[in-house]
């Protein structure tokens, strides 16, 4: 589901996918509690730094924390919502 979320072509599709993925992450944390809490036992979540410039433009950040993934998803959801409102004008 994560790969599908990252490859959505339009803002409306991206918003729908990101919101669904966020609900999935939240439900997973709520349902399983401490067993999915942030720990080094998780596979790392990798994101590209959107604000890097120059040779660091392809820099990626990797953290094995569910809260990191959730924050990244919320950031991208906010960006997609902002973009969709911008294109309406």
N, C-alpha and C positions, 0 to 999 in steps of 0.2 A: 504494500500500500504506500510506503514511503516513496518508492521510485515513481509510482504513478502520480503522486502529489507533486513531485519535483519536475515533472515533464508536461504539465498541463499547458496547452497553448494560449487559451484566453483567460482574461481576468475572472469572468464568472465561473468558469470551470475550476480555476485555481482556488477561488474562494470556497467553493463547494467542497473540493477535495481537502484543502487545508483545515476547514472547520470539522470535517468528518474525522480526519487524522487526529486533530486536537481532542475531539470527544473520545476517540479510542484511547489515546494516551491517558486522559483523565480517568476514564473508566478502568483502565488497567491498574493505575495507582490506587484508585478507590477500592476496587475488588480484591486485589492481592496484597495491598498494604506494604508491610516491611519486606516482603519477598521481592518486590520490584523497586525498593528504595534505592537511592543512589549508592552504587558500590562499584568497585573495580572488577567485579565478576561479570559485568555486562559487556557486550560487544560495544565498541566505541561508535558514537554517532559522529559523522564527519560532515562539516559544513564549510563552504568556501567563504572567505572574508569578503564581504561586499564593499568594505571601505578601504581596502588595501590599494596602494598606488605604486606605480613603477614596477620594479622587478618582483615585488611582493604581491602583485595583483592576483597571482594564482595560489596564494597562501591558503592553506586549509587548516581548520581547527578541529581537533578530535578530542572528545571527552566521553567517558563511559557513564554518563549520568542522565537519568530520565528527565530531571529538571532542566538540564541544558537543552535537550531535544525539545521539550515543551516550550521553553523560551524562544528558541529559534523558530518554531512553528508559529507562535504568536506574533513574532516580529514579521515573518513573511505574510501572515494573514493580514496584519495591519497594512503592510505595503501593498498587497493586492487590493484591499478595500480602498485605500487612498488612490491607487491608480485607476480603479474602476470609476470613482467619483470624478477624477480629473478628466477622464475621457468623455464624460457626459456633457461637459461644458463646451 
